[in-house]
Amino acid sequence: MRERLQKIIAASGLMARRKAEEAIEAGRVTVNGLPAAIGDSADPETDTILVDGRALPTVARMVYIMLNKPRGVVTTLHDEKGRRDVSELIRGLPERLVPVGRLDMDSEGLLLMTNDGALANRLMHPSHEVEKCYRTWVRGTELEEKLSLLRRPMELDGYRLHPARVELLEKTPEGAVLEISIHEGRNRQVRRMCEQAGLAVTRLCRVREGALRLGSLRPGQWRFLTDEELRSIGVEP
């Protein structure tokens, strides 16, 4: 794919875009043996781009995928207990991807994976409080009272949580199906919140994280993020 030359050079990590423009203006950049000029485009896959007579550094392809993690699969690349892990679900990809955040073994749903370490660290930082939405099947009685408790500020391990947004989707013979939206990502947070409110979680599925939605992706399947989704997590396609 053809792109502006200065963008290609900057993406290689050799220098910032402004420095790349200065190098082009100074005649230090060639494309297929010919001097480059500001405004030129090139295809890094097919064109030979040299700066000061040297090829650009090789950059690993950045990959961003959404996986629908099934129940019974651990969110790790290798499990010392021999349990099935998420790496087994993406074996067709040559890149080594890491999970961004976690879903416990009994939970399912949206899991972002990437080889962009800087992005993964940023998204997992405690200050990154993107809303996460979980479809939650619970067992219990006196629902109205317990939903009221869930909607109030709660504490876990001495940490005061932001009030959760809780919607009743459906009543079932044994309890209800809820949609619970939270901003933190503390260990087994939704399960523990429900336990505090007197409800037992029988199934838990993350269906949204920020602007990313699980949609019709089936358990065990994965797909690449769209350009719009990439922009929503701060990545320029």
Beta strands, then each sheet from edge to edge (+ up, - down):
strand 1: 3-4
strand 2: 29-31
strand 3: 34-35
strand 4: 41-42
strand 5: 49-51
strand 6: 54-55
strand 7: 64-69
strand 8: 98-100
strand 9: 108-114
strand 10: 132-139
strand 11: 155-156
strand 12: 159-160
strand 13: 165-171
strand 14: 175-182
strand 15: 200-209
strand 16: 212-213
strand 17: 222-224
sheet 1: 1+ 4-
sheet 2: 3+ 2- 5+ 6-
sheet 3: 8+ 9- 7+ 17-
sheet 4: 8+ 9- 15- 10+ 14- 13+
sheet 5: 8+ 9- 15- 16+
sheet 6: 11+ 12-
end
